[in-house]
Every structure is written in C-alpha cells, then in structure tokens.
C-alpha cells in the first residue's frame, strides 16, 4: 500500500496528494477532487444519512458521545448511541479528529487545515484556523528561522560555519516548501489534536504540520523546530501514555516528549512503515505503562520501556490498523481495514480477533459500555460486542 502511495505522490502535485492520495492510503475514503476553498466558508449540510457516512473519530465526553467525519459532519448522542443529532458546523471539509479537555471545551481538526472549537459541549462550533492561515504562519516562521541563521553565520567563528551552513541548507528548503504551499492553497490536512489543559494544546498533520497554542486556539505558533523531522514526514497522531506524549508518523518515525510537548526525542523504530497511532496498555492507575504502536499491514509493536526497545506482536492479519482504545482490564482494542477488531492484553498477546460482516474499514473506537465497543469508519457508526478477557 505505502509503495503505491509513494508512486502516486511522485506523479501528482503536493496539493492533490495531501488532500486525496494520503486519505486513500489510509483506506478510509474515496479519492476526492482538489481542495475547494468554498468548503472552508460554506456550512455542512444537514443530512439524515450522516450517521452512516464516513466518520473518522469518536469520543465520549461525560454523558455525551461525539463523532466527526466527512463533509463537516459532527454528530452527538446523549442516550448512549441510541439516537444521534447532527450539529450545525461552519465548514464542510472532512473532519479527522476531536479532543475535549472537559464536558464543554473541545476542538476538532480536519482537511484543508481546519480547526474548530466549542465551549458548550459540541452544540455550537466556530472556526479558529484554516489551511490558508496555517500556510501563512508556516511561511513567516520558516523565513524568520532562515533570517536568524543567516545573521548567526555573519557573526560565527570559523569552526561554527560548517554546522550553520548545513542548517542553512535545510532552512532554505523549508522556506521554499512553505512558499509552495502558499501557492497550492489550503491543501494539507490536520490529522490529530491534543490539549494539556483548556489553554495549551497541539495539532499535527500532513507534511510535518505541527502547531502549538497557549490561548485555547485563538492563535497558533509553528512548533516544527522542536521536533527532528527534516523530511517533513506526515505526523499522524499525538497521544499521551503515562506522563509522556507520543507522536506516530510515517516512515517508521516515532517521537516522545517528557515535558508536555515542549521538546521531542526520536525513538528507535522497530519498523520502517507508517505508524497511525500509539496507545498505553496496562492498569490506568499505574505509572508503569506499556506502549503499543500500530500501523500499516497489521504491524503492531509493544514497548515496556517507553519506546527504547520494541517487541513485534503477531496479529495474524495484514490489514492496516487506524484506531485504538484502552479497555478497563488494561488491554487495548485496535480497529482497522477490513472491519477487523483485535484485543491485545498488557503482556502483548492477542486475546481476541473479530471481523465485521460488512468488512468496511474502521477508523476509530471507544469502549462506551461494559458490553460493547463503538466504532466509526466507512459505514458510519457501528457497535461491536466486547470480548472480556482476564
């Protein structure tokens, strides 16, 4: 799958790749056309079929369930998934991920660089950022770093020049890339969002997008210099495990932060393919967490030392895995392509494997009851019985 994606990416403009081929490689949507600016200003259409359309993420916030997906769909249930109501949303782009810090305050991110915010539990949404604005932020930041490096070279001692010249080359490429994205428009999707509290948070996305806020998303600052990602790899997810934060990326890249996202270290990767996520396994109340990383073609790895070393888990499938949730017994449930659901215990053993009858791709999952999982994906919302293991 990934080789096909790379072949396509070499033949198509960046804009088309970011908006369509990237999503297609995840197996979660059909290939759309070029990003359309009107989708950033036109509201999502209310549709009775929304809960059966492509949905990308699902969360539980207090007594509410919230699901987000294509065409700007945001759905809320207040009766444990029995009934769903579609919310009014100011954009109609595909929404990829959501995160709430409490029952009222949450953020949703998506294609065309969209960031939405709610302060009333998802009943009302407003746009905080779009791809045009994000491109301008990235360009201004790249130009600032380039100017700083050029000034440093003028004042540097001879023994410092080699390092500064190498840095200059990378910064020049970054500035050129930022300029090209301005030309291409709002093309890069945000893929995940995480907030430390009601004010400080991060969003990650395609082609190395990485932004930080300290004012609840009213303003954003590029965070790219705090992570070693010179090849501007897609940053697919950001998720806490224990006291650390992890970012899963393409080309086998994994990153960890031990200071709430201020700085990041690259982890030794057990695999050179795409990772779609990281989740913790083990007792939620314990500080001793195992870390599970999952990605393309059924590849899953577990680490018992915060990502220093990894052990491959034989999942028995070659279907890509896109979403995960931790269960009450410390196991994790993973979902992915082909409608597969598998449970992995804290020791790294597969304890249960299931496949839905329709075999449609599943993109995210939560443990919303004692007896079942709630998943979203290409067929919309779907409940799956939970297999209890000990």
N, C-alpha and C positions, 0 to 999 in steps of 0.2 A: 504493500500500500504506500509506504513512505517513498519508495523509489519512483512510483508513478507520480506522486505529488511533486517530487523534485523535477521530474521530466516536464511536467506541465508548467511548473513555475519558471523554468528556463525559457519557455516558449511564449509566455504571456506577460503583459505588463504587471508591475507590482500591484497596481490597484485591483486588477481582476483577481490576482492570486489571493490577496488578503481578504477580499470580500466574498470569494466564491470557492476557489480551489481549496483553501485552508479548511473551510467548513465541510466541504465534500470529503476531505481526507479523514475527518472525524466520523464520517458515516452518518451524519445527523440531519443532513438537508440536501435537497437537490441544488444544482448549480443555478444561482440567480444571475441576473444581468449586472452591469456596472452599478456601483453605489449611486443612488439618486438623492440629490440634495433635498428634494421636496419631502422625502421621508423623514427628514430632520425637523420639519416645521409643520407637517400635517399630522393630526392626531390618529391614533389607532382606531380602526373601525370596530364597532361592537358587533360580534358575530356569535350566533348560537352554536357554532361549531368550534369555538375557541378551545374548549377543553379537550377536543380530540385532534387539535392541530399540533404541530411540532412544538414541544415545550422543552426548555433547556435546563431549568433548575427548579428546585422545590425546597421550601424551608418551613419550619414550624416556629411561630412566634407567639408564645403564650398559648392562648386557645385558638389562634388563627393559623391556617395554612396558606401559603402563598406560592404560586407557580408563575414562572415567566417564560416567554418564548418568542416565536416568530411574529412578525408584523406588529410588534409592540404589545403583544398580549400580556396582561397581568391579571391573574385570577386569584380570588380569595375565597376560602371556605371557613365558615365559623361553626360548622357542625361535623367536624372530623371527616371531611372529604365526601359527605353525602351530597351536598349541593355546593355549586361554585358560582360566583358572581364575577363578571369581567369588569375591571376598573377603567375609568377614563384615563388615557395616557397621552401625553403631548407629542409623541413620535410614533412612527410605525416601522421602525427598524427591528431586526431580530435582537432580542434581549438574551444575554448569555448567562448571567449570574446575579445573585442577590445576597445581601448581608444586612442583618439587623443587630444593633447593639442593645436594644431593649424592645418592648412591645410597641413603641411608637416610631422610633427613628431608624430608618433603613435606607439603603442605596441599591440601585440596580444598574448594571453596566451592559453594554452591548455593541453591536456593529455600528460602523460609522463614528466610532469614538464617543458614544453616548454615555452620559452618567445622569441618572435620575435620582431624586431624593424625595422621601416622605417624612413627615413629622407627626402623622396621625395613624400609624399602623398600616399604611398602604391604601387608605381610602382616597387620598389625593397625591398626585405626583407632579413635580416640576423638574425641568431640565437644568442641570448645573453646568454641563460641559458637552461639547460635541467635537467631532474629528477636525473640523476646521480650526477651532480654538486650540485643540491639542497640538496640531501641527505647528501653529504659530509659537506655542510655548516651547516645543522641542527645538525649533529653529533658533529662537532667541537664546535658548540655553546652549546649544551647540556653538553658536557664534561667540557667546561670552567665554566659554571654555577655550575656544581657539585663540581668542584675543589674549586671554590670560597666559596661555602657553607661549605665544609669540613675545609677550613682554618679558616673561621669565627667561627666554632664550637670549634676549638682549642683555640681560643682567647676569647671566650664568657664568660660572667658571668653566674653563675648557673641559675639565673632567665630567662636567654635568651635561654637556651638549649632546652626547650620544643618546642618553635616555630621553632628553627633551625632543630631539629630532624624531625619534621613534614615536613618541607621544603625539608630536605634531602631525605625523602621517595619519595616525588613527583618528585624530580630531578633525582633520581635513576631510577624511572620508565621511565621518559622522555628519559634518556640516553639509556636505554635498547630498547625502541621503536625506537630511532634513529638508533641504531645498526641493528635492524631487518629490517629496511627499506633499509639499505645498502645492505643486503643480497638479498632482494627482487628485487632490481634494480629500474629503473625509472618507478614506478608504480602509483604515486599519481598525479592526475590532478590538475592544476591550474584552478580556476573557474571564477575569475574576476580580473580586473586590473583597477587602478585609479591613475592619476598623478595630483599633485598640480600645477606643472609647468613643464618646459622642463627638469628639473633635478631630482626633488623629486617625488617618487611615491611608490605605494604599490601593491602587488599581494597577493591574498588569494586563499585557495584551500582546498582539502580534507584532513582529519585527521589533522586539525589545522594548515596547512601550512599558514605562514604569513611572508612575506619578505618585506624589505624596501630598497630603493636605494636613493642616493643623487647625483649620477653621470650619470643620464639618462639610468640606467640599465646596465652600464658597469660592475658594481659589486653590489652584493646584501648582505644584512645582515638579519638574522632571527630577527623577531620582536615579538616573542611569549611571552616574559616576560612582554610585555606592555599590554597584554590583559588577562583577567581571564578565561582561557579555559583549565582547568586541565584535562578534559576528551577528549581532542583533537577532539572536535566536528568539523564537516565539516563547513568551512566558505564559504558560497555560493555566497555572493555578497558584494561589497563595493560601496557606493554611497553617494554623498553629497545631503543634503537638507538644504537650507539656509546656515548658517555659520558652520554647523556641518557635520560630516561624520557618516554614519551608516553602520554596518555590520549585515547582516542577516545570520543566521546559523540554524543548525538542533536542534532538541530537544527544540524548543521554545526559543532559545538563540538570543538575540538582544543586540548590543553594540553601543555606541555613543562616538564620540570623538569631543571635543570642541576646540582642539588645532592642527588641521590639521593632526591628526593621531598619534601624539606623545604619547598620553595616551588615555585609553579607560575605560569607565564605563559600567557595565552590567545593562541593563534596566529591569524593572519589566515586565515580559512577560504575555500576556493575554491567552497564548496557549502553549501546550507542544509538538506540532508537528513541522515539518520542515518549516522554512521560506526560500523562494527563493529570496526575494528582498524587498527593501524599496525605496519609491519614494515620492517626495514632491507634494502636491496639493495646489492650490490657485494661486494668482497672482504672476507671475515670478518676477516682480519688487518689490514685497513686502517682508519685513523681517518676516512677520507673516505667516509662512508656516504650513500647516497641514502635517503630516507624515503618509503615507499609507504603511502598511506592508502586504505582501501577501505570500501564500504558498500552502501547500497540501490541497486537497479536498475542494477547493473553499473558504478556510479560508482567510478573509481579515479583517484588523483592521485599525482604524484611530485614531490618537492622535493629540490633539490640544495644547499639552504642551510638545513637544519634546520627547515624549516617556515615560513620567512619569505615565500617565494613558492611557488606550486604550478603544475604543468602537468597538464592533464587527459590521461589515457590513453584512447584509443578502444578499448574492449574488444570491441566488436562484439556485446555481449549486454546485455539489460536485466534479467538475473537478479541478485538480491542476493547479495553475497559476504560470507561469515561467518568464514572462517579462512584462515590463510596460514602458509607455512614458507619459510625461505631454503634454496636449493639450493647444492651445493658450488661451482658456477660463478658464484655471486653473483646468479643470477636468483632470483625468488620464484615460488612456486606458490600460487595462490589457488583456493579452493573455495567453492561456494555452492548456491543454489537451482537446481532442475532438474538436479542432478548435474553441473554444469559445473565443469571444472578448466581454468585457464589459467595459462600461464607468461609472466612479464614479465622481460625482461633488465634489467641495471643502467642502461641508457640510457632505459628507459621504453617499450620496444617490446614488443608482444605477439608472442611467438615460437611459441606453441602453444596451441591451444584444443581441448578434448575434452569430450564429454558421455557419461555412463554410460548403459548400455542401459535401466536401470530409471528413470532421471531423478529419483531421490529426492534430496531436499536433503542436502547435505554440510555439516557444521558445523565440522570441524577436519581438519588434515592434517599429517603429518610425512614427511620423506624418510628412510625407515627402511632403505633399501638402495640399492645403486648402480643398480638397475634399476627401482625402483618407489616409489610413494607409498603410504602407508597412510592411509586416510580413515575418519572416523566420521560418522554422521548418522542420518537417519530409518530407514535399513535396517540399522543396526549397522555392523560393520567391513567394509571393502572395500579391496582392493588395486587400484591403478591403475598401469599401466606408465608409466615416466618417459621423456619425450621429451628426449633430450640435444640441447642447442644450444650453439653456441660464439659 
